[in-house]
């Protein structure tokens, strides 16, 4: 599996965990009194976010991604649905390297 494909999968997992945290875990905490759900989902999301950033830093160096593209890749990880929208650009990078 190529490094960009691995990054895409990590990005989709990170984006999914963020949406789970916002749309499922947080309402369960505040509406149902289940704070443990946020602890578990938040920890998983945190690990995936760190993995995302580490892979982004490595790809930026190895594939010489410019500052603008790298910034948008990072910004995508901070926004709900960002990784899913940004995936189109990552697919283009993946195709270009194959």
C-alpha positions in Angstrom: 0.0 0.0 0.0 1.4 3.4 -0.9 2.1 6.0 1.8 -0.6 8.3 0.3 -3.2 5.5 0.3 -2.3 4.9 4.0 -2.7 8.6 4.7 -6.0 8.7 2.9 -7.3 5.8 5.1 -6.0 7.5 8.2 -7.7 10.7 7.1 -11.0 9.0 6.6 -10.7 7.2 10.0 -9.8 10.5 11.7 -12.7 12.3 10.1 -15.1 9.5 11.0 -13.9 9.5 14.6 -14.4 13.3 14.8 -17.9 13.0 13.6 -18.6 10.2 16.0 -17.3 12.4 18.8 -19.3 15.4 17.8 -22.6 13.7 16.7 -22.8 10.7 19.0 -20.5 10.8 22.0 -21.1 14.5 23.0 -24.9 14.2 22.9 -24.6 11.0 24.9 -22.5 12.8 27.5 -24.7 15.8 27.8 -28.2 14.4 27.1 -27.9 10.9 28.6 -25.3 11.5 31.3 -22.7 9.1 29.8 -19.4 10.9 30.0 -17.3 7.7 29.6 -18.3 7.6 25.9 -16.5 10.9 25.2 -13.5 9.6 27.1 -13.2 6.5 24.9 -14.1 8.1 21.5 -12.0 11.1 22.4 -9.0 9.0 23.0 -9.4 7.1 19.8 -9.9 10.4 17.9 -6.8 11.8 19.6 -4.6 8.9 18.5 -5.9 9.1 14.9 -5.4 12.8 14.8 -1.7 12.4 16.0 -1.2 9.7 13.4 -2.7 11.9 10.7 -0.4 14.8 11.6 2.7 12.5 11.7 1.8 11.0 8.3 1.2 14.5 6.9 4.6 15.7 8.1 6.3 12.7 6.6 4.5 13.0 3.2 5.2 16.7 3.1 8.9 15.9 3.2 9.1 12.8 1.1 6.7 14.0 -1.6 7.7 17.6 -1.4 4.2 18.9 -0.9 4.1 22.7 -0.9 3.1 24.8 2.1 -0.4 25.6 0.7 -1.3 22.0 0.1 0.1 20.9 3.5 -1.8 23.7 5.2 -5.1 22.7 3.6 -4.5 19.1 4.5 -3.9 20.1 8.1 -7.0 22.4 8.1 -9.1 19.6 6.8 -8.4 17.6 9.9 -9.8 20.4 12.1 -13.1 20.7 10.3 -16.1 18.4 10.4 -16.3 16.6 7.0 -12.9 18.2 6.1 -11.1 14.9 5.5 -13.9 13.6 3.3 -13.9 16.8 1.1 -10.1 16.9 1.0 -9.9 13.2 -0.1 -10.5 14.3 -3.7 -7.1 16.1 -3.7 -5.4 13.3 -2.0 -6.7 10.9 -4.6 -5.2 13.1 -7.3 -1.9 13.1 -5.6 -2.0 9.3 -5.3 -2.8 8.9 -9.0 0.0 11.3 -9.9 2.6 9.3 -8.0 1.6 5.9 -9.5 
